[in-house]
Amino acid sequence: MTYSYKPKGTCSTNMTFTVEDGVILDVVVENGCSGNLKGIRSLLKGMKVEDAIAKLDGIRCGYKWTSCPDQIAQGLKLYQN
């Protein structure tokens, strides 16, 4: 299943998740820090959704209340519900 999420409070403008049987097959993030997001994408492939949420939830970017990794977690939480 493919699911899109509009992040809040980050430079990224859209996140698309491809998940099958609770496992992340791919994550595509539009805009944001390209190199960091490519690294996160690579690390998330093959990971269980609940494990990704546990690792990324609550990560902040500098003075901001959120970050791209945190917004990935928020998007995955919505996918679970």
N, C-alpha and C positions, 0 to 999 in steps of 0.2 A: 504494500500500500504506500502511496505517496501522499505526503501531507505538507502543506505550506503554512508558515508562521511569519507574521510581521513583528519583528523585534521592536522593543521600546528602549529608549535611552542609549542606543549604540549607533555607530557609524553604519553598520550593516542595515540593509533595507528589506531583505527577504531571506528566509531560510526554508529550504525544501528538504524534507526527510524522506528517505525510502526505507521502510521497515517491513520485515517479514518474520512472522512467528516470534516477535519480541526482540529480534536482532536487527541492528542498524546495518543496512547495506550501503547507504551513502548519505552524506549530508552536503548540501550545496548552499553556501552563504554568499549573497550578493553584496558587494562593497565591503568595507572594513579593511583590516590589515591582512593583505593577501597571503603573505608567508605564514603568519601565525594560523590563519584559518585553514590553509592547506595542510599544515601539520596536525591541527585538531581533526580535520576531516579524515586524514590517514589513520590517526589513532582510534577514532570512533568506529571505523568500518569493522564489522564483525563483533562489536560489543553489544551486550544486552542493554536494552533501553534503561532498565532500572539501575544498572551499574554506571551508565553514563550520567544519569541524573545525580546519583550519589557523589560522583567525582566533580561535577561542574556546578552544581547548585550553590549559589551564594558567592561565587568568585566576583570580585570587584575589579574595575579598571581605574586605577588611580583614585581620584576624588569622586568618581561616579558611583551611583548606588547599584550599578549592574555592570555587566561586561558581555561580550559576544559569547563566551562559554556559558555564563549564567543564563543568557537568553536562549541558548540551545537547550539548556535544561528546562527552562520554562516552556518552550515549544514542545519538548518531549513529554512533559507532564500533561499538557493539553491533549497530546496524541493518546496518552494512556487512558484519559477519561473519555 
